[in-house]
Amino acid sequence: MATDGKVITCKAAVAWEPGKPLCIEEVEVAPPKAHEVRIKVVATGVCHTDWEYLFETGKGMKFRPFPLVLGHEAAGIVESIGPEVTRVSPGDKVIPLFLPYCGECERCLSPKTNHCKKNWTNMQAGVLADGTSRISCKGQQVYQFLGVSSFSQYTVVPDTSVAKIRSDAPLDKVCLLGCGVSTGYGAAINAGKVEKDSSCAVFGLGAVGLAAVMGCKVAIARRIIGVDINPDKFEKARQFGATDCINPRDYSKPIQEVVVEMTGGGVDYALECVGSPAIMNAALESTRDAWGTCVIAGWTETETMSISVEKLLMGRTLKGTYFGGWKSVKDVPKLVDDYMNHKLKLDEFITEKLPLVQINKAFDLLKSGKSIRTVISLQDS
């Protein structure tokens, strides 16, 4: 391409400081270095983690330096590649990923985990392998949130964090597989290993929770109870497979007691998709003793749980999942295939489509509970 090896000037939504709206700025995106890929971002989802980092940094999330470009759930086209990149070529459709997959380390070679640590520390700190970002604005380095920064028309990511996908995949749909849908769906399928004819409860019916409901449905669970304080989400949850929907505010007793009574002893599987320690406890206590499994998919980096040891001694299992247990670069193309073959829903998660210049409206919709996923079109701005 004509821009190969050159700095690209483009638009990005820059977070200059915590608690303030994003600013649409002209930024410079440097060419990729060795083992790096520069991507023309076509579409990005707006995830609760992006909002949480901007407006609640230091609470549920560890502090990361500002200024930065948020966004980590995207899809685009490879613009250029750096030296020694062999997995992708310019023109390929790709999904950038905050979770790496090198395919060579002990963790990548093990079926027990998807937690590859290649470039992990640097990506979490908002820089690439050499300790710097590829994005700058007004002469200042701009950090890359989780090493991705998809709220920019162009970005650069490590080649271990890029999934090449099929050429006929609609990027404004499959971008959701970069985080939320994969996380919730995998929480049920991979981490929980939900079984046929089982009973399940999903706590939180945002994008991650609805994807968990979908996973339980695909696993042919007999009963799927959706739990949320926003009843407007119940109709959508039923479309994804929920058999019951309950609002904790409608009851005078703890919601875990309600679930236990509804199911005659508790559910076989509970999936927490909020990121709240209190709700994590409720999810665990809603499971059946002897064999109940509770999976934590909701994200928090700083908070702690306090649980009754007896709940575990009586046979329950408590476990967590990151990115739904999927080996990112390896498995995401398969999820794209499942969507294209009508085995996986994506369109139904999308409630709004907006241009980049309206990114702050997307945050407002997310916080108000009026949207499941807003997809931002980067190239229409």
C-alpha positions in Angstrom: 0.0 0.0 0.0 1.0 3.6 -0.6 1.4 4.2 3.2 3.7 1.3 3.8 6.7 2.4 5.8 5.3 5.9 6.4 3.7 7.6 9.4 -0.1 7.7 9.0 -2.1 10.7 10.2 -5.6 9.8 11.1 -8.4 10.4 13.6 -8.6 8.8 17.1 -10.6 9.3 20.3 -8.0 10.2 22.9 -8.5 10.0 26.6 -6.3 12.8 28.0 -7.2 12.2 31.6 -9.5 10.1 33.8 -13.1 11.1 34.2 -13.3 13.3 31.1 -15.0 12.7 27.8 -12.9 11.4 24.9 -11.6 14.0 22.4 -11.5 13.4 18.7 -7.9 14.2 17.7 -5.6 14.0 14.8 -2.9 11.4 15.7 0.2 10.0 14.1 0.5 6.2 13.8 4.1 5.0 13.2 5.0 2.1 10.9 5.1 -1.3 12.5 8.5 -2.6 13.8 9.6 -6.2 13.8 6.9 -8.7 14.6 4.2 -5.9 14.5 1.2 -5.3 12.3 -0.5 -2.0 11.4 -4.2 -2.3 11.0 -6.8 -0.1 9.4 -9.6 -0.4 12.0 -13.0 -0.7 10.3 -15.3 -1.3 13.3 -15.0 -1.5 17.0 -17.4 -2.4 19.8 -17.6 -0.2 22.9 -17.0 -2.4 25.9 -17.9 -1.7 29.6 -14.2 -2.2 30.4 -13.4 0.9 28.2 -15.9 3.0 30.1 -14.8 1.6 33.5 -11.2 2.5 32.9 -12.0 6.0 31.9 -14.5 6.8 34.6 -13.6 4.4 37.4 -9.9 4.0 37.1 -8.3 3.0 40.4 -11.6 1.4 41.6 -12.2 -1.9 39.7 -9.2 -1.5 37.5 -5.5 -0.9 38.1 -4.2 2.5 37.0 -2.7 2.8 33.5 -1.0 5.9 32.2 -2.7 8.7 30.3 -3.1 9.9 27.6 -4.3 6.8 25.9 -6.5 5.5 23.2 -9.1 3.1 24.5 -10.9 0.3 22.5 -10.0 -3.4 22.4 -12.9 -5.1 20.6 -12.4 -4.6 16.9 -11.9 -5.8 13.4 -10.0 -4.4 10.4 -7.7 -4.9 7.5 -3.9 -5.3 7.6 -2.4 -2.1 6.1 1.3 -3.1 6.5 3.5 -5.5 8.3 6.9 -5.2 10.0 9.9 -7.4 9.5 9.6 -11.1 10.4 5.8 -11.1 10.3 4.6 -14.3 8.7 1.1 -15.0 9.9 -0.7 -12.1 8.0 -0.2 -10.1 4.9 -1.5 -6.6 3.8 -5.1 -6.8 2.8 -6.0 -9.6 5.2 -9.1 -9.2 7.3 -8.1 -9.5 11.0 -9.3 -9.2 14.6 -6.7 -7.6 16.9 -6.6 -9.2 20.4 -5.6 -8.1 23.9 -4.7 -11.7 24.7 -1.7 -13.0 22.8 -1.0 -16.4 21.4 2.5 -17.2 20.4 1.9 -20.9 19.8 5.2 -21.8 21.3 5.3 -21.3 25.0 4.4 -23.8 27.7 0.9 -22.2 28.1 0.1 -22.1 24.4 1.1 -25.8 24.1 -1.1 -26.8 27.1 -4.8 -27.5 26.7 -5.3 -26.4 30.2 -5.0 -22.6 29.6 -5.2 -19.8 27.1 -3.0 -17.4 29.2 0.0 -16.8 26.9 2.3 -14.2 28.4 4.1 -13.1 25.2 4.3 -9.2 25.4 1.7 -9.5 28.2 3.3 -7.1 30.7 4.0 -4.4 28.1 0.5 -4.6 26.5 -1.1 -4.3 29.9 1.0 -1.1 30.4 -0.1 0.3 27.1 3.1 -0.2 25.1 4.5 -2.6 22.6 7.6 -4.9 22.9 10.2 -2.1 22.8 8.4 -0.2 25.7 6.9 2.5 23.5 3.6 3.1 21.8 3.1 3.6 18.0 0.5 6.3 18.5 1.4 10.0 19.2 -0.6 13.2 19.4 0.6 16.8 19.5 4.2 15.6 19.9 3.3 13.3 22.9 3.2 9.5 23.2 -0.3 8.2 23.5 -0.6 4.8 25.3 -2.4 1.9 23.7 -5.1 0.4 26.0 -4.4 -3.3 26.5 -2.0 -3.0 23.5 -4.8 -2.6 21.1 -6.3 1.0 20.9 -9.2 0.4 18.5 -10.7 3.8 19.0 -8.2 4.9 16.3 -8.6 4.6 12.6 -5.2 2.9 12.5 -3.3 1.0 15.2 -0.3 -1.2 15.5 -0.3 -4.5 17.5 2.1 -7.4 18.0 1.8 -10.3 15.4 1.0 -12.6 18.3 -2.2 -10.6 18.9 -3.7 -10.7 15.5 -6.2 -13.3 14.3 -6.5 -13.7 10.5 -10.1 -14.3 9.6 -12.0 -15.3 6.4 -12.3 -12.7 3.7 -16.1 -12.7 3.5 -16.7 -11.9 7.2 -18.5 -8.7 7.9 -16.1 -6.7 10.1 -18.9 -4.6 11.7 -20.3 -7.8 13.2 -17.3 -10.1 13.9 -15.5 -7.3 15.8 -17.6 -8.4 18.8 -15.6 -11.6 19.0 -12.6 -9.5 20.1 -13.9 -9.4 23.7 -17.4 -9.6 25.1 -19.2 -12.3 23.1 -16.2 -14.6 23.1 -15.8 -14.1 26.9 -19.4 -14.9 27.8 -19.8 -17.7 25.3 -16.6 -19.4 26.4 -17.4 -19.0 30.1 -20.3 -21.4 29.5 -18.8 -23.7 26.9 -15.1 -23.8 27.9 -14.8 -22.8 31.6 -18.2 -24.0 32.9 -18.5 -27.0 30.5 -22.2 -26.7 30.8 -23.9 -30.0 30.2 -27.1 -31.1 28.5 -30.3 -30.9 30.6 -28.5 -28.9 33.3 -29.8 -25.8 35.1 -28.0 -22.5 34.8 -28.2 -19.0 36.2 -26.5 -16.0 34.4 -25.9 -13.0 36.6 -25.8 -9.8 34.5 -27.4 -9.5 31.1 -25.1 -7.2 29.2 -23.2 -8.4 26.2 -21.0 -10.9 28.2 -24.1 -12.2 30.1 -26.2 -12.6 26.9 -23.3 -14.5 25.3 -23.2 -16.8 28.4 -26.9 -17.4 28.0 -26.2 -18.2 24.3 -23.5 -20.7 25.4 -25.8 -22.4 27.8 -28.4 -22.7 25.1 -25.9 -24.2 22.7 -25.0 -26.7 25.4 -28.7 -27.7 25.5 -29.2 -26.6 29.2 -32.7 -27.4 30.3 -33.2 -24.2 32.3 -31.4 -20.9 32.0 -32.3 -18.2 34.5 -31.2 -14.6 33.6 -30.6 -12.2 36.5 -30.4 -8.5 36.1 -31.7 -5.3 37.8 -32.7 -3.9 34.4 -35.9 -5.6 33.2 -35.6 -4.0 29.8 -32.9 -6.7 29.1 -35.2 -9.6 29.7 -36.8 -9.8 26.2 -33.4 -9.9 24.6 -32.2 -12.5 27.1 -35.2 -14.7 26.1 -34.2 -14.4 22.5 -30.8 -15.8 23.3 -32.3 -18.7 25.2 -33.2 -17.7 28.8 -36.2 -19.6 30.1 -36.7 -17.4 33.2 -35.7 -13.8 33.9 -35.7 -12.3 37.4 -35.0 -8.9 38.9 -33.3 -8.9 42.4 -35.2 -5.7 43.2 -38.5 -7.6 43.0 -37.7 -9.7 46.0 -37.1 -8.9 49.7 -34.7 -11.8 50.1 -31.2 -12.3 48.6 -31.4 -13.3 45.0 -29.4 -16.4 45.6 -32.1 -17.7 47.9 -34.7 -17.0 45.2 -32.7 -19.0 42.7 -32.2 -21.9 45.2 -36.0 -22.0 45.8 -36.9 -21.7 42.1 -34.7 -24.7 41.3 -35.3 -26.9 44.4 -31.8 -26.7 45.7 -29.7 -24.5 43.4 -28.5 -24.4 39.8 -25.8 -26.7 38.4 -24.0 -23.8 36.8 -23.8 -20.1 37.7 -22.0 -17.6 35.5 -21.2 -14.1 37.0 -20.9 -11.6 34.2 -20.8 -8.3 36.1 -17.5 -8.0 37.9 -18.9 -7.3 41.3 -17.7 -9.3 44.4 -21.1 -9.2 46.0 -22.7 -10.7 42.8 -19.9 -13.2 42.6 -20.9 -14.4 46.1 -24.6 -14.5 45.1 -23.7 -16.5 42.0 -21.7 -19.1 44.0 -24.4 -19.4 46.7 -27.1 -20.0 44.0 -25.4 -23.2 42.9 -26.3 -26.6 44.2 -24.1 -28.2 46.8 -22.3 -31.4 46.0 -21.6 -30.4 42.3 -22.5 -26.8 41.6 -20.0 -24.8 39.5 -19.7 -21.0 39.5 -17.7 -19.3 36.8 -16.5 -15.7 37.2 -16.4 -13.9 33.9 -17.1 -10.4 35.1 -13.9 -8.2 35.1 -12.3 -6.6 38.1 -8.6 -6.2 38.8 -8.5 -4.7 42.3 -11.5 -6.1 44.3 -11.6 -9.2 46.5 -14.2 -11.8 47.3 -15.0 -13.1 50.8 -16.7 -16.5 50.7 -17.8 -19.1 53.2 -15.4 -22.0 53.0 -18.2 -24.3 53.8 -19.8 -23.5 50.4 -16.7 -25.0 48.8 -16.3 -27.9 51.2 -19.7 -29.1 50.4 -18.6 -29.8 46.8 -19.0 -26.6 44.9 -16.4 -25.4 42.4 -15.4 -21.7 42.0 -13.4 -20.8 38.9 -12.5 -17.8 36.7 -12.1 -17.4 33.0 -10.2 -14.9 30.8 -11.5 -14.3 27.3 -13.7 -17.3 27.8 -10.8 -19.8 27.7 -10.3 -19.3 24.0 -6.7 -19.5 22.6 -7.1 -16.1 21.0 -5.3 -16.2 17.6 -6.0 -19.9 17.1 -9.7 -20.0 18.2 -11.2 -16.7 17.1 -11.2 -17.6 13.4 -13.2 -20.7 14.3 -15.7 -18.5 16.1 -16.0 -16.3 13.0 -16.7 -19.5 11.0 -19.4 -20.5 13.5 -21.0 -17.1 13.0 -20.8 -17.3 9.2 -22.4 -20.8 9.5 -25.2 -19.5 11.6 -24.1 -21.4 14.7 -23.4 -18.2 16.7 -25.4 -15.0 17.1 -23.7 -11.6 16.7 -26.1 -9.3 15.0 -28.5 -9.5 17.9 -26.0 -8.0 20.3 -25.8 -4.8 18.3 -28.2 -2.1 19.4 -26.5 1.0 17.9 -24.1 1.9 15.1 -22.3 5.2 15.4 -19.4 7.1 13.7 -16.2 7.7 15.7 -17.2 11.4 16.3 -20.1 10.1 18.5 -18.0 7.8 20.7 -19.0 9.7 23.8 -22.7 9.0 23.0 -21.8 5.3 22.9 -20.5 5.6 26.5 -23.7 7.4 27.6 -25.9 4.6 26.1 -23.8 1.9 27.7 -23.9 3.5 31.2 -27.7 4.2 30.9 -28.3 0.5 30.2 -30.0 1.4 26.9 -27.5 -0.5 24.7 -26.0 -4.0 24.6 -23.3 -3.2 22.1 -22.7 0.0 20.1 -20.5 -0.6 17.1 -18.4 2.4 16.0 -17.6 2.8 12.3 -14.1 4.1 12.2 -13.8 4.9 8.5 -17.1 6.9 8.3 -15.8 9.7 10.6 
